[in-house]
Amino acid sequence: QVQLVESGGGAVQAGGSLKLSCAASGFFANTRYCMGWFREAPGKEREGVAGIDTRDHRTNYADSVKGRFTVSQDDVQKTLYLQMNSLKPEDTGMYYCAAVRRIVGVCSETGLLTSGSFSYWGQGTQVTVSS
């Protein structure tokens, strides 16, 4: 059974940095997964922030975070990361890690940022950026 556990959230001032982690378990070995980071702010829909294809390491980012956020993976630790720099108040929200097993084909760039593409979700970690 797949489990995703996020950590690393917190409160920072604008311009600061945070690194989120998502510890994954229950994945099939030698299997492609699409993994992503999503965020949800009060009163807003959940939006895709960044995603990665765990096999070929292709990534995609929301325009709002390009150049500031970096998604990466540690295959040994089975952990997904999101390095967030130059944080802005509008980055505030609950951040979720998500995953889906890809049996055929690759992870599409659009799919990496689409919540409906994912099957497994973590419980979320709160990020608060003050001005």
Secondary structure, 3 states (H helix, E strand, C coil): CCEEEEECCEEEECCCCEEEEEEEECCCCCCCEEEEEEEECCCCCCEEEEEEECCCCCEEECCCCCCCEEEEEECCCCEEEEEECCCCHHHCEEEEEEEEECCCCCCCCCHHHCHHHCCEECCCEEEEEEC
